[in-house]
């Protein structure tokens, strides 16, 4: 019979190893990239600016042109990763911000796209557009760097 302390240690090691295997699954996206229309007057955004744009509070670029926001379905794993890693928000917090804007009559929700291809097309064809994609998706859209 295995002593209880060894059994717990073995269980802990097994749990940690299985967590590593789950994280290293092939096909898992390592990050999210922010993209913008090539005519959008932006190259770098602070995390605070990015949060204001995607929560639909900042409606115009610094040059006065309108910002057009595109997002994936709020239940999409990449949307969740974008919210957590780039905006430092939970997806439901972003959804609440959109609902407040719509309910109060001072704003609207962003445009929801269903696929990465649709995101690429919309951002490329819409002046002032901004969106996001998994880091491993190649794009001709203008990359936007985000600083803390």
C-alpha positions as CSV (number, residue, x, y, z in Angstrom):
1,X,0.0,0.0,0.0
2,X,1.3,3.5,-0.9
3,X,1.5,5.9,2.0
4,X,-1.0,8.7,1.9
5,X,1.6,11.5,1.5
6,X,3.2,9.8,-1.5
7,X,-0.2,9.3,-3.1
8,X,-1.1,13.0,-2.8
9,X,2.3,14.0,-4.2
10,X,1.8,11.6,-7.1
11,X,-1.7,13.0,-7.8
12,X,-0.3,16.6,-7.7
13,X,2.4,15.7,-10.2
14,X,-0.1,13.9,-12.5
15,X,-2.4,16.9,-12.4
16,X,0.4,19.4,-13.2
17,X,1.6,17.2,-16.1
18,X,-1.9,16.9,-17.5
19,X,-2.3,20.7,-17.3
20,X,0.9,21.1,-19.3
21,X,-0.3,18.6,-22.0
22,X,-3.6,20.5,-22.3
23,X,-1.8,23.8,-22.8
24,X,0.5,22.4,-25.4
25,X,-2.3,21.0,-27.6
26,X,-1.5,21.5,-31.3
27,X,-3.7,24.2,-32.9
28,X,-4.1,26.2,-29.7
29,X,-3.7,29.9,-30.4
30,X,-0.9,31.5,-28.5
31,X,-2.1,35.1,-28.8
32,X,-4.4,37.7,-30.4
33,X,-3.3,40.4,-32.8
34,X,-5.1,43.7,-33.2
35,X,-5.5,44.9,-36.8
36,X,-6.7,48.1,-38.4
37,X,-7.6,49.4,-41.8
38,X,-4.4,50.6,-43.5
39,X,-5.8,54.1,-43.6
40,X,-6.6,54.3,-39.9
41,X,-4.3,56.8,-38.2
42,X,-3.0,54.4,-35.6
43,X,0.2,52.3,-35.1
44,X,0.3,52.0,-31.4
45,X,-2.4,52.2,-28.8
46,X,-2.3,52.1,-25.1
47,X,-4.3,49.4,-23.3
48,X,-6.6,52.1,-22.0
49,X,-7.2,53.5,-25.5
50,X,-7.9,50.0,-26.8
51,X,-10.4,49.4,-24.0
52,X,-12.1,52.7,-24.7
53,X,-12.4,51.9,-28.4
54,X,-13.7,48.3,-28.0
55,X,-16.1,49.4,-25.2
56,X,-17.5,51.9,-27.8
57,X,-16.6,54.9,-25.6
58,X,-14.0,56.3,-28.0
59,X,-15.8,56.9,-31.3
60,X,-13.2,58.9,-33.3
61,X,-9.5,58.5,-34.2
62,X,-7.2,61.4,-33.2
63,X,-7.7,62.9,-36.7
64,X,-11.5,63.1,-36.3
65,X,-12.4,60.1,-38.5
66,X,-14.9,57.6,-37.2
67,X,-13.8,54.4,-35.6
68,X,-15.6,51.2,-36.9
69,X,-15.2,48.3,-34.5
70,X,-15.5,44.7,-35.5
71,X,-15.6,41.8,-33.1
72,X,-16.0,38.0,-33.3
73,X,-19.0,36.4,-31.7
74,X,-18.9,37.2,-27.9
75,X,-18.8,33.4,-27.2
76,X,-15.9,32.7,-29.6
77,X,-12.7,31.6,-27.7
78,X,-10.6,34.2,-29.5
79,X,-13.0,37.0,-28.4
80,X,-12.7,35.7,-24.8
81,X,-8.9,35.6,-25.2
82,X,-8.9,39.1,-26.7
83,X,-11.0,40.5,-23.8
84,X,-8.8,38.9,-21.1
85,X,-5.4,39.4,-22.6
86,X,-5.6,42.7,-24.5
87,X,-8.4,44.6,-22.7
88,X,-7.9,43.0,-19.2
89,X,-11.7,42.6,-19.1
90,X,-14.0,39.6,-18.9
91,X,-16.2,39.2,-21.9
92,X,-19.4,39.9,-19.9
93,X,-17.9,43.2,-18.8
94,X,-17.4,44.3,-22.3
95,X,-21.0,43.1,-23.2
96,X,-22.4,45.2,-20.3
97,X,-20.5,48.3,-21.5
98,X,-22.1,47.8,-25.0
99,X,-25.6,47.3,-23.4
100,X,-25.2,50.5,-21.4
101,X,-24.3,52.5,-24.5
102,X,-27.3,51.1,-26.5
103,X,-29.8,51.4,-23.6
104,X,-28.8,55.0,-22.8
105,X,-29.1,55.9,-26.5
106,X,-25.6,57.3,-26.7
107,X,-23.9,54.5,-28.6
108,X,-24.2,51.2,-30.4
109,X,-22.8,47.7,-30.3
110,X,-19.8,46.8,-32.5
111,X,-20.3,44.9,-35.7
112,X,-20.1,41.1,-35.0
113,X,-18.5,39.0,-37.7
114,X,-18.6,35.2,-37.9
115,X,-15.3,34.1,-39.4
116,X,-11.7,35.2,-39.5
117,X,-12.1,35.8,-43.3
118,X,-15.1,38.1,-42.7
119,X,-13.0,40.0,-40.1
120,X,-10.2,40.4,-42.6
121,X,-12.5,41.6,-45.3
122,X,-14.5,44.0,-43.1
123,X,-11.4,45.6,-41.6
124,X,-9.6,45.9,-45.0
125,X,-12.7,47.4,-46.7
126,X,-14.0,49.7,-44.0
127,X,-12.2,53.1,-43.4
128,X,-11.3,53.6,-39.8
129,X,-11.9,49.9,-38.9
130,X,-10.3,48.0,-36.1
131,X,-10.6,44.3,-35.1
132,X,-8.6,41.4,-34.0
133,X,-7.5,37.9,-35.1
134,X,-5.5,35.0,-33.7
135,X,-1.8,35.7,-33.9
136,X,-1.2,32.8,-36.2
137,X,-3.5,34.1,-38.9
138,X,-1.6,35.9,-41.7
139,X,-3.1,39.2,-42.7
140,X,-2.4,42.1,-45.0
141,X,-4.2,44.4,-42.6
142,X,-2.3,47.0,-40.7
143,X,-1.0,45.5,-37.3
144,X,-1.6,47.7,-34.2
145,X,0.8,47.3,-31.3
146,X,-0.7,47.6,-27.8
147,X,1.4,49.0,-25.0
148,X,0.5,48.8,-21.3
